[in-house]
Amino acid sequence: MFNLILFGPPGSGKGTQSEKLMAKYGLKHLSTGDLLRSEINRQTPLGNEAQNFMDKGQLVPDEVVIGMISSAVDDNPGIKGFLFDGFPRTKEQAKALDKLLKLKKAPITAMLALEVSEEELIKRLLKRGETSGRSDDDNESVIRARINEYRSKTAVVADYYKQFDKVVMVKGEGTIDEIFARLCKEIDKRA
Ligand code: ADP
């Protein structure tokens, strides 16, 4: 198996690049943000619990997302690999993911980390908020809260993978195709 993590702050382009990567490499895309929004739309108990945190720009508790990812991995046997997007977002989640993948004898190949300036992130998220229908995108204070959550809780996840030499920094500014080409170059080196 070939498992990748696409990493970066909110608005760094993980969703956009994931679509392209999954098409090119035949990976199964697992986005915790998408899975959570689907739980909210279906008004499941998990969705109702998650919504309170998401509306405030806070991270959903680890046990909720870890359980959700664990079922999603189990629901997809025999695939080429996973592209994790928006997960892991805390060190606890990273450790849980490692444990899960160890059982499948399929470790993480690389963490691709998109780097984008804060000014550009806010600009992109407010623009997305005009059309996405995502209530966490059209409010600047919620956007800032998400970026702060990223800084205080999520950025350390890169340090966790650095000790295993798995982090690849990729410049996340430029055109969508330029960024995609940078990602592919790094992936192909490791394939
Ligand atoms: P973005 O990264 O652009 O903010 P996502 O769709 O990845 O968007 O996530 C939206 C929200 O869902 C986050 O602000 C957070 O509340 C919640 N969320 C998504 N993934 C996780 C995760 N792995 N752990 C905790 N909360 C998460």
Residues whose N, C-alpha, C, O or C-beta is under 5 A from the ligand:
A	BS01	ADP	P9 P10 G11 T32 G33 D34 F53 M54 G57 Q58 L59 V60 V65 G86 F87 P88 R89 R146
